[in-house]
């Protein structure tokens, strides 16, 4: 299962996926490309570390969504990698119908809350301010509704007595690093068994 990762920042979830691949925990999934909308994003350095092509793709003209010329450039770059699965791992742009349609049913996203609770930006902060006792992370299929696609799997993270938002965020990120590679491995295994 040819897998492409899109990210905008550090790439800690991409690193977890690539490390799982190196350790043989992704099953028949293979990461064939890493793309970022930020030219200086640390995620791009993972390519050389793990022997996977990594490239910046110009997202212009918009700052928070992928539309117009930027969307066309991303569709072309991702299509060239011939992906069976597109993984959004900290990709901080709203996808529009053109991109979603080009890879219909093949895009998954990782979100740092137990959806449908706390969609959108700052999900961990939203959960913290609301005072929930359990939060976590969700992997879901991407649809036109932001953070609204069918849920594939979730991992719960308990909010502990005396927690800080930073400590909670660290535990949510650790749960993400376990959940996302596991989901990719399961999707790849079920696809190859079909």
N, C-alpha and C positions, 0 to 999 in steps of 0.2 A: 504494500500500500504506500504509494508515493505521497509524502507528506511535506507541506510547505508551512513555515511558521512566519507570521507577521507580528512585529512588535515595535514599540516606540521608545523603549527605555533601556533599563539595565539588562533585561533579558534573563532574569533569574528563573522564570518558568521555562524559557527556551533552553537554558542550561540544564534544568532538570530533565527535560525531554531528551536532549542530546546525551546526557550522562546515562539515562536509562537505555538509550540505543547502544551506547558503548558497552554497557553491562549486560546486554542481551535481554532486556526487560520490555522491549517494544514489540516482540514477536516479529511478524512479517512486515511491520511498518518500517519505512526508511525515510529519514529527513533528507530531502533533495534540494532544499533551498531555504534561506532565511532572508526576509526582506524587511526593511525599515523605512518609515516616512521621515526619519530624523537622521541627517547625514552624520552626526557625531554620536549617535546612540551606541552605548557599549555593547548592545546585542550583536552588532555587526562583527565585533572582534571574536565572537564565538565561532564564526565560520572557520577561521584559520585554526583555532584551537581544536575543533572537532572534524576538520577536513570536509566541511560542507560549504558550497557556494553561498556567499552572503553579499547583499547589495542594497544600496540606498536607491529608492525610487522617489522621484520628485512628486510630491502630492499636490502641488500648486494647482489651482489658485486659492483653495480654501484652507482655513486653519483647523477646523474641528470635524470636517466631514470629507469623505472621499467622493468627489463628483467632478464632472467636466473632464478637462485634460488630465488631471491627476488620476482620476478613476480609470481613464483609458490606459494610462501608462502602467498602473497596477495590474489591470486585467491582462495586458500584454506580457508583463514580466512574470506574473504567476502562471499564466497559460503556457508560457514557454517551458516551465518546469513540469508540465503535464501531471498536475497533482490529482490524487484520489481524495485527498483530505487537505483542507486549509485550516490551520489552527491560529486563532487570534490569542496571542499570549501577551497581554499588555499593549494591545494596539489601540491607541487612544483616538480613534476616528470613528464617526458614525458611518456605517456602510449604507450605500444607496442601492436602489433596485438594479442598476446596471451590473455592479460587481456581484451582488447576491444572485442575480439571474445567471451570470456567467458560470457560477460554481454552485448552483442550486442543490441543496441537500448534502453538500460536502464541506460546509463551513461550520466549525465549532468555536465556541468562545468560552473562556474561563472568566467567571465573575466572582468577586470576593464577598458574597453574601449567600444566604440560603434563599434563592429566588423562589417565589415572586417578591419576597421582602427586599427592600432597599436596592432597587435597580438604579442604574445611572452612575454618576460620578460620586466618589467618596463614600462608597458603600460601607466600609469599615467604620468611618466616622459617623455615618448615619445610624448604624447599629449601636455604636457606643453612646451617642447622644440620646437614643431612644431608651436605653437601659435594658436591652434584651439580655437574657441569661444564656442563650445559645445563639451563635451565629455560625458562619462557616464559609463554604465556597461551593460553586455550582459550575458544572460543564453543561452547556446546552447548545442545540443547533441554532444557527443564526437565521433570523427572519427579518422582515422589514420593521417589526416592532422591537425597539431597543431593549435588550435583555429579556425578551418575551418569547423566544423560541422554545420548542419542546426540550424539556430537561432530560439529560442523559444520566447524570449521576451527581451526587452531592456528598460533602463531608462536613460533619458538624464539629464545631469548636465551642467549648464551654467558656463563658466569661467567668473568670475566677475572682474570688473575694480579694480586694486590694489591687486588682488589675489596673494597669495604665493602658491608654489607647495604643501606645507603642508596643507594649508586651502582647496585647491582644492581636495587633496587626502581625507581629512576628509569628504567632501561632497559626493565624489564618494563612499566611504565606507558606509556612511549612506544610500545612494541609494541602494547599494548592500544588506544591511541588511533588506530593505523593499522588494526588488525585488525577491530575492531567495526564501524566505518562501512563497511568493505569488504564484510563479511559481509552487512550490512543491504542494501547496494546490490545484491549478487548475488542475495539472496533476493527482493528486489523485482523485479529484472529477470527472474528465472526464473518468478516468479508472473505477471507481465504477459505473458510469452511463452506461457504455458500456455493 
